[in-house]
Amino acid sequence: CDVSERPHFPARPTFSFELYPPRSGDAEAALYASIAELVAASPEFISVTYGASGSTRGLSLAVLTHMLSTTSVKPMAHLTCVGSSYAEASGLIREFLDAGITSFLALRGDPPAGSTEDDDFLGDLGSAGELVQLIHRVQKEREPFRFGDVPGFPGAKRVESGEKVTIAVAAFPNGHPRSRSVEQDLDTLLAKEAAGANLAITQLFFHADEYLSFVERAREAGVTMRILPGIMPVLSIRRLERIIELTGEETPVDLHRALESAGDEEAQRRVGIAHAIELGTSLLDGGAPGLHLYTFNQHSAPLAVLRGVGLLDDAARYPSLEESDIA
Ligand code: FAD
């Protein structure tokens, strides 16, 4: 089936970005300048991460409301449920909805520092799927209800919620660290869609086959929502090693070797961007519905990647791989 025929699949590949809240006043000014550059490229949305156990609640919301009030981009709020009671999680969702946020990435969240996947660290909500359900419930409770026709039943009316929310969830092409099998990862994703998720964004990975074969298995398992590949231009060996530590993904030997032999910072940066362009091109050629870029709060490298894969309308405005500076 041609994915472009499905109404909820945009006809052409999309792109979107992930940011994290700034950690200082200087970082905030730099981030807002980068947001302006990223917004000018017309992404589908920009998502903002949420610190485990709510540690960045206010900062995340400030970046999201900055985007709402000063740009035309759709901001997407990451929310986590680790360690929260129902009342706390509902309050958090209400606070973000009240601020005008209608797109969420519903996550369980990583175990708090000092805990492992085997410890009992969850609160009232046992998984991201339950957070998806809670977002829908809270949104419906606070929305003014509308009445719509029920197709096939003349005269009957159904109660509909006014505004539609986007609820994205995480997907793991190479498996979640806690997962026992590929089947469990697929079942978890299917359960999230059944709970009301309408978009999936993947954990980062380094080879197109890992994403493409995961999507194929997800479709066979019955997942129908868009699954956006999350990719990151890895601009230094230090960053690659840190990412591997954080995600538990296997070290991509080819990229590690290329960064190692590149030499200085600028050469490593070019290797990282070229790798992301190659990966993005293979993903789009393989049928990916778009690219979600982990930006590390920078604009130059992600825009160079998008230019390299041909997703920018006004490409000449943006730096190419050769032109992109160290930012
Ligand atoms: P879940 O879907 O709940 O799954 C976690 C594990 O539990 C999986 O192995 C799953 O198979 C298993 N599981 C789920 N339901 C059940 C069940 N009913 N019974 C048994 N096992 C079950 N973390 C942050 O703290 N802040 C962020 O902003 C953030 N952003 C992220 C963005 C993306 C795109 C991704 C991929 C991850 C992000 N993370 C973030 C990390 C995420 O919180 C962790 O990867 C977390 O460990 C898993 O989250 P999840 O939403 O996939 O959890």
Boltz pocket constraint, residues with backbone or C-beta under 6 A from the ligand:
constraints:
  - pocket:
      binder: B
      contacts: [[A, 48], [A, 49], [A, 50], [A, 51], [A, 52], [A, 53], [A, 78], [A, 79], [A, 80], [A, 105], [A, 106], [A, 107], [A, 108], [A, 109], [A, 110], [A, 111], [A, 126], [A, 127], [A, 128], [A, 129], [A, 169], [A, 170], [A, 171], [A, 176], [A, 177], [A, 178], [A, 179], [A, 180], [A, 184], [A, 185], [A, 188], [A, 201], [A, 202], [A, 203], [A, 204], [A, 230]]
      max_distance: 6.0
